[in-house]
Amino acid sequence: MKKSNFVNFCIKQNPLTTHKKCPWHGKHKKGKLFSSPEIFPQGVCPWLYNSIYPYFLGLYYGARFSWNEEGDCNVCCPAAKGVDIVVRLRPNDGKFDKRIAPSMKFVIFAEIVSVLGNCPHGHSVGQRIIFPTCMVEHFMCPAAWHNIFPLMQPKLPLCIDLKNLRCPDWNDMIYFDISKINTNKNRLY
């Protein structure tokens, strides 16, 4: 990852008003300020993380995808010339990350298999992004982040072209144009 292109995000967890049993945030009774290194595992691009989170979650809860016999799936970032990855679940062999406890039976991760253009975030072929469910002490809850990310209205990176956005399945090569949609007319409330 190129540090010069890293978007610095901060998210503040408010103090808890009641005792919560949340394994991610219940221990932060006075609240906590999370910065990018505590939000994005392995420095993953926020837009790529947003794309792969639902597939991480699916594997966590037992989904099997049909890309190959192991139940892996293809996912990509929304950039037309972006990053293609394969999301996988594998037994924990102790070699993924030293922060993963040996008691974790499996690890869910995404492996970058191609970069179609110049990724401004610096992702490269072979890089792995580990779903942080096996490293709760080190990261913000990815479900909480995924829920609030669209509301943060972050500045889009240069690789995102609203006239040419990819479907998350990079095998299909389907693109979308949202540049001329007037969102004010499409509001529900």
Backbone torsions as a table, in degrees:
resi	resn	phi	psi	omega
1	MET	NA	136.0	177.4
2	LYS	-84.2	119.3	-178.2
3	LYS	-61.0	-34.2	-177.1
4	SER	-65.9	-22.3	-178.9
5	ASN	-102.4	4.8	-176.9
6	PHE	-76.0	125.9	177.2
7	VAL	-83.5	125.4	-179.5
8	ASN	-90.7	111.4	178.0
9	PHE	-104.5	146.1	171.4
10	CYS	-133.3	136.9	178.1
11	ILE	-133.5	128.6	-178.6
12	LYS	-102.4	123.4	170.6
13	GLN	-84.9	126.7	178.8
14	ASN	-71.9	158.0	176.7
15	PRO	-59.6	148.2	179.1
16	LEU	-79.1	137.6	178.8
17	THR	-96.5	-17.8	175.5
18	THR	-137.3	165.8	178.0
19	HIS	-72.2	126.5	-179.8
20	LYS	-117.6	147.2	-179.9
21	LYS	-97.8	12.8	-179.2
22	CYS	-58.6	123.3	-179.4
23	PRO	-67.6	-20.2	-178.9
24	TRP	-88.9	-48.6	-168.6
25	HIS	-120.2	-5.0	179.4
26	GLY	-61.8	-25.8	-178.4
27	LYS	-80.2	-11.6	-179.4
28	HIS	-96.2	67.0	-174.7
29	LYS	-60.1	-32.5	179.8
30	LYS	-92.8	5.5	-177.1
31	GLY	90.8	174.7	179.4
32	LYS	-161.3	145.8	174.3
33	LEU	-100.8	119.5	178.9
34	PHE	-100.7	134.1	175.6
35	SER	-109.9	172.4	-174.3
36	SER	-47.1	-46.4	-179.5
37	PRO	-62.3	-21.9	178.1
38	GLU	-94.2	-5.0	-179.0
39	ILE	-104.4	-43.7	-171.3
40	PHE	-109.0	108.2	179.4
41	PRO	-62.3	137.9	-180.0
42	GLN	52.4	28.2	176.4
43	GLY	65.6	28.2	-177.5
44	VAL	-61.4	144.6	175.4
45	CYS	-59.5	133.6	-178.7
46	PRO	-56.7	-37.1	-178.9
47	TRP	-72.7	-35.5	175.2
48	LEU	-68.8	-42.6	178.8
49	TYR	-60.3	-41.2	177.3
50	ASN	-61.1	-36.8	179.8
51	SER	-72.0	-39.3	-174.2
52	ILE	-87.5	-18.1	-176.9
53	TYR	-53.7	-48.4	-178.3
54	PRO	-60.1	-31.6	179.8
55	TYR	-76.4	-38.2	172.1
56	PHE	-56.0	-49.3	-177.0
57	LEU	-62.9	-41.0	177.8
58	GLY	-58.6	-47.5	178.9
59	LEU	-64.0	-36.7	179.3
60	TYR	-59.7	-36.9	-178.4
61	TYR	-98.7	18.3	170.5
62	GLY	97.0	7.5	178.8
63	ALA	-65.0	149.6	172.9
64	ARG	-126.8	126.7	180.0
65	PHE	-99.1	159.7	-170.7
66	SER	-100.4	14.5	-179.3
67	TRP	-64.8	-38.8	177.3
68	ASN	-148.1	179.5	-176.5
69	GLU	-64.6	-24.1	-179.1
70	GLU	-83.1	-2.3	179.4
71	GLY	82.3	21.7	178.8
72	ASP	-77.7	166.3	176.3
73	CYS	-139.3	153.9	176.6
74	ASN	-91.9	135.5	176.7
75	VAL	-145.0	151.2	177.1
76	CYS	-138.5	164.9	173.8
77	CYS	-76.4	165.2	-176.8
78	PRO	-73.0	-12.3	-179.0
79	ALA	-67.2	134.7	-178.6
80	ALA	-58.4	-35.8	177.2
81	LYS	-115.4	57.1	-172.9
82	GLY	-105.3	-149.0	-172.6
83	VAL	-102.6	133.2	173.7
84	ASP	-106.6	135.4	-178.7
85	ILE	-135.5	163.1	171.2
86	VAL	-118.9	126.1	178.8
87	VAL	-93.6	129.9	-172.8
88	ARG	-134.0	155.4	169.6
89	LEU	-122.0	125.1	-178.8
90	ARG	-137.6	155.9	175.0
91	PRO	-59.3	145.8	177.9
92	ASN	-76.4	108.9	179.3
93	ASP	-96.0	4.9	179.3
94	GLY	81.7	3.1	-176.3
95	LYS	-107.9	-1.3	-176.1
96	PHE	-73.3	-53.0	-176.6
97	ASP	-161.6	135.6	-177.0
98	LYS	-65.2	-17.7	179.2
99	ARG	-80.7	-7.6	179.4
100	ILE	-85.0	123.3	-179.1
101	ALA	-66.3	142.1	177.4
102	PRO	-59.1	-21.4	179.6
103	SER	-71.7	-15.5	177.7
104	MET	-70.3	122.5	-175.9
105	LYS	-77.7	-29.2	-179.2
106	PHE	-143.0	163.9	178.2
107	VAL	-130.0	134.0	174.6
108	ILE	-104.7	129.9	-177.6
109	PHE	-150.1	163.3	174.4
110	ALA	-114.9	136.2	177.8
111	GLU	-118.2	125.9	-179.5
112	ILE	-74.0	124.2	-177.7
113	VAL	-107.8	-19.3	174.0
114	SER	-161.1	152.1	173.9
115	VAL	-124.9	113.4	-171.5
116	LEU	-79.6	-17.8	179.6
117	GLY	-142.9	-148.3	177.5
118	ASN	-99.0	100.9	-178.6
119	CYS	-70.1	115.0	-178.9
120	PRO	-67.2	-15.5	178.6
121	HIS	-87.5	-10.7	175.7
122	GLY	86.2	15.8	177.7
123	HIS	-67.7	147.7	-177.3
124	SER	-139.5	158.3	179.9
125	VAL	-57.1	134.7	179.4
126	GLY	96.2	-17.8	179.9
127	GLN	-65.6	140.7	177.7
128	ARG	-113.3	140.7	176.4
129	ILE	-121.4	115.5	-175.4
130	ILE	-90.8	131.7	174.5
131	PHE	-66.2	120.6	-169.4
132	PRO	-73.9	12.8	176.7
133	THR	-61.9	-19.4	178.3
134	CYS	-96.8	7.1	179.4
135	MET	-140.1	48.6	-174.2
136	VAL	-52.7	-38.4	-175.9
137	GLU	-67.2	-16.9	-171.2
138	HIS	-107.3	-9.2	-173.4
139	PHE	-137.8	157.3	169.8
140	MET	-69.4	149.8	178.0
141	CYS	-58.1	122.9	-178.8
142	PRO	-66.1	-27.3	177.8
143	ALA	-67.3	-42.8	178.5
144	ALA	-62.8	-46.4	178.7
145	TRP	-60.1	-47.1	-177.5
146	HIS	-61.2	-35.6	-179.4
147	ASN	-68.3	-37.0	-175.8
148	ILE	-98.4	-12.3	-176.8
149	PHE	-53.6	-48.3	-179.0
150	PRO	-61.2	-26.8	-178.6
151	LEU	-80.1	-14.1	-179.3
152	MET	-74.1	-20.4	-179.8
153	GLN	49.0	54.0	-179.3
154	PRO	-70.9	154.8	176.3
155	LYS	-65.9	132.4	-179.0
156	LEU	-69.7	142.3	175.9
157	PRO	-72.0	160.6	-177.2
158	LEU	-60.4	-24.3	-177.9
159	CYS	-74.9	-15.0	-178.4
160	ILE	-90.4	119.2	176.7
161	ASP	-114.8	113.3	-175.8
162	LEU	-63.2	-13.1	177.4
163	LYS	-90.0	-6.4	-174.3
164	ASN	-150.3	74.9	-178.4
165	LEU	-105.7	138.5	-176.2
166	ARG	-88.3	149.0	166.3
167	CYS	-65.8	148.2	-177.9
168	PRO	-66.6	-16.9	177.4
169	ASP	-91.6	104.8	-175.0
170	TRP	-71.3	-8.8	174.6
171	ASN	-71.0	-32.6	-174.7
172	ASP	-82.5	-24.7	178.9
173	MET	52.6	52.4	176.4
174	ILE	-104.6	135.6	-175.7
175	TYR	-122.5	154.4	-177.7
176	PHE	-131.8	152.5	177.5
177	ASP	-120.7	116.1	177.3
178	ILE	-115.8	13.3	-173.4
179	SER	-69.8	-26.8	-174.9
180	LYS	-108.0	11.8	-179.8
181	ILE	-82.0	125.6	177.6
182	ASN	-88.2	100.9	-175.2
183	THR	-67.5	-24.7	-180.0
184	ASN	-63.7	-35.6	179.4
185	LYS	-75.5	-17.7	-176.6
186	ASN	-100.0	10.6	-178.8
187	ARG	-72.8	141.3	178.9
188	LEU	-83.6	-30.2	-175.7
189	TYR	-124.7	NA	NA
